[in-house]
Every structure is written in structure tokens, then in C-alpha cells.
Amino acid sequence: MLTFRYRVRTPSGQFERGAIECPAEDDAVALLHDRDLTVLALTPTFSTTAATSSQTPAAPPPRRRRRGRVVTHDLIVFGRSLATMLDAGLPLLRALETMEAQAQAIPLQDAMHDIGQSIRGGSTFREAIARHPKLFSKLWVSLIEIGEASGQLTKVLEQITIHLEKVEALQRKVVSALAYPCILVVVSIAAISIFILKIIPAFGQLFSSFGATLPAITQFVLYLSKVAQMAVPLFLVAAGAIGFALWRYAQTSAGRWQLDGFLLRLPLIGHILQGTLMASFATSLGTMLKAGVPILHSLEITIAATGNTRIARVIEEMRLSAREGRSLADPLKQQEVFPPMVTQMIAVGEETGKLSAMLDEISKFYEEQVATQLERATALLEPALLLGMGSVIGFLLVSMYLPIFRLSQTVRG
């Protein structure tokens, strides 16, 4: 028989510790489940039939280390897999050990190991993941706390996973829509720079050997090439200095406030950014409300998760309004950051008692709107970039070959 030390949660939500003797771990889990207990940790300690014999614990399997960066998809896999294993009756510690062995990213693998050690030391799952704020946001911590207290940890993990999947899908749409235009811009700048700095000077040397009078357009391009060659080092230094100064200013509260406002006011990018922020706000707040997180705490976490200070300021005003017993929609009526539709839907959600459902609708609407806007922007931007690059390169080519055409006509004449 083996002795297992366990940590369980009772149907009333209390946490208990103890020891149990069973032939195997699965038998111990089944016996505890028969007592209507939720197994949080189960650790073998010693064998009653061979307690005095020396036992050398088996060496743990080598930990696979593949990547040094955790992406959203890693957290989705973690949440989905952990929910599945817990739903199948696997103890939390055993599930975490499995996740540790399967983790693809070094930080997540190390975090799983540390979380398991913390739980063995008596910490709750919520306390253990709270020690890793770079991986698990306040949303994770709050929802896990609700799940542990209510005995619905599996359901909460599924809600977190759904939230992360929405976030990842939106990020993927933005990246995929902007990838090709960004590549076009880089290629265009590189091609034009090479032409002006390398190819045109070679043509200039060739034309000097002819000793002929060059067309005005060719003289202008050759002059532009000489100026560019002399100005490139100065331009790079100036651009670096200005960029560094702007970056430093953006790190300050005043700079971040100005930058966030400027981005929201841009003609095309501003609308897309606003839609992305509205979808993120509605998804985060709706997920927490459905899990049972109090409204004030949900708004506080949403503020921390918001990547725009203008949006965060309005959410803070919503939190203060709710704390004073007023409507969440009241502060939204006095600002311009949140669209009127969001204000109206939140007001209706409060009046009907279906705020989380309204937030889901807001999230769906803006996710679809952002996708549509990105498609339209890409459809307009790609031809414009191609036309612009072709026009500039065509102009440079004509300016260089025009003297050659004239010279050939002179020779024939």
C-alpha cells in the first residue's frame, strides 16, 4: 500500500488536507471523489509495506526546452489542456506536471514547475499563478480565484481560453492584414535607396565620359543622388536622435497620453484602433462578469489590461460611477472615446440585467467591423503602394535612359 498526502476542496468550498492509503494513485483519486471531494493535490509519501527500505526516486524525464518566449497560443493550449485534464478527474498537481512536460516555451515550462512546487508547499492555485504576473495577468488570477471558491475551476479555465482565443484571432487579423503592405513599404524604400545611392552614380560617371549636355530631368536626379549620398549619415543620426527622444517622451505619462490621443485621431488607423480597443474591452469585462467577478473588481482589471490611457481613463470613470451607485453609462455620455453605440448598449444591458450578454454583442460587432475595415484598407493601400513605387522607379529609369536615347538618335543623324 502507498500513502498519499492530499489537499482537497469540500462541497461547501472549504480546503482540507490529510493522508490516505491506497494501492495506486488512481485508486486514491477515485476514493476521494466518492467522498464528493475535489482533488487539488495528491503526492505519494512512502510505502507502508517497505517503509524502512531505501528508495531512490526515479529521475524526472528531461525537460524539453524549445522556445524562450511565451505567445498567446501557448496560454490557450495551457488553459484548454488543463481544463480537459481536470474535467477528466486528474488532480491539479498531476495535470500541472503533465503540462510542464509538454510545454513548448521555456518560461511557461519553468512557471509550471514553480506553480507545482508552490501548491505542494500549501499555496492555492490562485496564489501560485499570481507569482508569475508576466505570464498570467490579473484577469487570470481573479478568474482562477472565483473558480477555486465556487468549485468551477474547469468552467473558468474554459472561459479564459475562449477570451484568449478571441484576442489571438483579432491580433492575427490585424497582423495578416498589415503584413503585406509593410513588406511593400520596406521593399519600396530599399529599392529606391539602392537606385539613388548606387545605380544613379554609376550612370553619372558614364554620362561624364560622354561630355554631352544632359536633359534637365537627368541633371535634377543626379543632383538629388549627390545630395542623398552626403545627407544619408546626417539623416540617419537625426532620425535616430528624434526617434529616441520620441520614444523616451512616450514612456512618460504625459507623452503616453498625447500619443494615445494622436493615434485615435488618425483618419484610418484611429478607427481600426478604436474598434480593436472596444472589442478587447467588451471581451475582458464580459468574461469576468460571466465568471462572477464583482463589477468594481472587473473594471479595475480591465483598466490594467487596456493598452490605451484614454480608454483607461474612461473605464476608471465608469468604476467610480458604479462605486457611487450610478449607472456605468453615465460617464460614457460625457466623452468621445467610446462610440455612442457602446454607451447605448451598456445602458440597455444595465436596465435589463443582461450586461454580459450586451458586452458579448459589442465584442462581436467590433471584431467584425475591424476585420471589414482591415480588408478595405488593405484593398486600397496595396494598389496605392505599388503605383507609388512603380511611378518613382519609372521616373528614375526614364531620367537615366533619356540621355542614352538622345545620344543614339544623334549618332544615327
Order of alpha helices (4+ residues) and beta strands (2+ residues): beta-beta-alpha-beta-alpha-alpha-alpha-alpha-alpha-alpha-alpha-alpha-alpha-alpha-alpha-alpha-alpha-alpha-alpha
